[in-house]
Amino acid sequence: MGQEINIITWFNGLVLGLAADRNIDAIGLFGEISETSTPQPLAAKSILKAFTKIENIQLETKWLDKK
């Protein structure tokens, strides 16, 4: 991870840490959010966009723009 990552918290960090402890290949795709108590559809869209590039697939995400 680069310097742009400040912190991975709670369950997200736990899953990656447990995978590493068990020698399981793992990847975490995370979106930056400004508020944890409200839905963040554009963060979700950015994660899906990265996933579609990795997997070379297409997903419809216009509905996230409307949210």
N, C-alpha and C positions, 0 to 999 in steps of 0.2 A: 504494500500500500504506500501511496505517496504521502507527502506532507499535508495534502488537502484534507485528509481524513483526521478529524479531531477525536471522535469517539464513536464506538459502536456499542449500544447499550442493550440491556435486558436480554430477552430471548434471542435476538439477532446475534449478539456476541456469544452467547452460551452455545448455540448450535454450531457456530464455526469453531469455537474452542473445543467442543466435544469431538467434532469431526477430526480436528488436528490431533487430539490425544489418541484417537483410535486409528490413525493413519488412513482416514477416509478422505478422498479428494472432495472438496467442497468449494462452492463459490457463493458469494453474497452479492446481490444486486440491491443497492439502496438508493433512495431518493432523498434529497435534502428537503426537510420540512421546516416551517417557521412556527407552527403551533401544533402541539400533540393532541389537543382536545377536539380538533375539527378535521373533517375529511380533507385530504390533500390530493385531488384528482390529477393535477399536473405533475406531481411527484410520481404518482402511479404511472402516468403516461410515459415519463422519462425512463422508468424501469422497464416497461414493456417495450419501448423503442430499443433499448440496449439488448433485451432478450431476443427480439426479432432479428437483430443483426447477428448475434451469436449463433442462433439456430437457423438462420437463413429462411425465415418464414414471414408471412404477412398476417397482421392482426389489425382489426378495425379499432381505432382509438378515438374517433370523432366524438363519440358519446361522452368521453372524458372532458373534451373541450367545453361541452354544454354544461357540465357540472360546475 
